[in-house]
Amino acid sequence: MAGVGHDEVMIPPRHRVHPRFVIWRTLQTLISAVVVLTPLGLAWLFFDAARPWIGPIWLLLALSHLIGTTVTPAWRYHVHRWEATDDAVYALEGWLTRTWQVVPISRIQSIDTEIGPLQNLLGLATIKVTTASSEGTISIAGLDVATAEATADRLRQVTAATPGDAT
């Protein structure tokens, strides 16, 4: 992963992701809950021999999905920040642990915009900034589509004008 050298200053990312990020992450967790809990619930219902071990697993997974639906999306929204300057792309994300990533503009190899089905429904997008490093990808998820497209276009212009070989 590209990082900040000793002589560079860490600046906090200024921008939050879009507020619809909370809805998007909540819907993702609800879909996951249905996909995971329904088959386990049916197995518990129809297979008497499996009830002693399926029941506790189902309860733990249900609790996990409940927390993932009610707490995690809002918490992550309050933590996630991003910024793209003429010098670097910054991203701060996480839930229990926070990850702060910095990719200097001269190290960027590709800039992609992704829009999944739920994101499309909510008008959101994800920008992926990739470097040659195996850990050099920054994903900024939950941006408004117009913001994501404008940011990706600006980054493409800045990286094209930046000398260096992006390695």
N, C-alpha and C positions, 0 to 999 in steps of 0.2 A: 504494500500500500504506500502510496506517496504520502509523505507527511511534511511537517513543518520542521525546518532546520533550526539550529540553535540561534541563528541570527535573525530569524523571522518572528514576527509578532502574531500570536493567536488573537483573532478578533471574533467576537461572538456573532454567529449568523443572525441576521436581522429579521428574516421573514418567517412567518408561520405557514404551515400548510393550510389549505382551504378548510373552513369549518365543516364542509360535507365529508371530510376525512372521517369524522366520527361515525356518520351514518354508514359509510363504506365499510369501515372495519367492523362495525356492529353487524351488518348484513353478512359479511364474510364468516363471522363467528356463528351466527344463527344457521347459516347453510351447513357449516361444519358440524354443528350440533345435530342437525337433522340427519346428516349422512352417517355420523358415528353412533348416535344414541338410538336411532330407530332400529337398525339391525340387532344391536345388543338387547334392546327391549323385547324385540320379537323372539330372539333366542331364549331370553329369560322366561318369556311367556310359554313357549312351546317345548322347551327341553328341561324337564324337571331335574335331571341329574346335574345340569349346568348352573342351576339357580344359586347354589352356595358361593360360587366364585364370580358369576356374572353380575349378581346384584351389587356387591361392593365396588366392582370395577365400574359399573354403570353409574353408581352414585358419585364416585370420584370424578369421572368424566363429566357428569352433569354439573357438579360443583365448579369444575374447571371452566366449562363453557359458560356457566352463569357469571363467573368473574370476568371471563373474556368478553362477555356481552355487555355487562353493566359498568365495569370499572376501567378495563384496559383501553378501549378506544379514546375515552376522554383524557385519560392520563397521558397516553402517547401524543394526543393532539397538543397538550400543554407543553410537552418536552420537545417535540420535533421542530427544528428550525433549519433554515437553509439560506444560502446566499451565493450568488455568482457575481464575482467582480472581474475586472480586467486582469487580475493576477492569479486568482484561484477560485475553486468551487468548494464551499464549506457545507457540511451537513452534520447536524446533531440529532440523534435519534435514540430510542431505547424505551424500556419500561423499567425493569428491575436494575439493569445496568445501562449506562449511557455510552454511546459511541460517538466520538467526534472525529469526523474525517475531513481531510483537506487534500485536494488535488490541485497542484499548480497548473495553470493553463498550458504551460509548455510540455506537460506530461500527458495531456489528453490525446487519446487515439481515436475515440469515437463518442458520439453523442446521439443517443436514441431516445425516442419518445414512445412509450407504450400506453395503450388504452385497452384494458380488459373489459369484459361485458358489464360488470357492475360499475366500473369506472365510467364507461360510456353512458350508462343509464343516469349517472349522477353528474356528468359533465366534468370528470376528473381525469388526470393523466399522471404518468410517472416518467421522470427523466432519468436516464441511466448514462452516467459519464464514466467511461472506461479508459484505463491506462494499460501499459504493457505489464504491469505488476499483477501477480496472481490475486492480490488482495486490493487491487486498485480500482474497484468499481464503487461509485457512489450512486445510490438510488434515492431519488427524492420523490416519494410517493404522495399522492393526495393533493396535487396542484390543480387549479382550475385549468382547463384545456388551453384557453387563450394565453394564460401565464406560462404554461409549459412550452407551448409552441414559440412564444416570443423569447423565452429564456434560451431554449435550444437553438433558435436562429441566431441570437446574439452570441452565444458561446461558439457557434460554428464560425461566425465572422471574426471573433477575437482570436480563436485558435488558428485560423487560416492566416492571420496577420502576425502571429507570434513566431519568431524564429526558434528553431530547435527541431529535433527529430522525434519527439514524443516517446522516447525510450528511457 
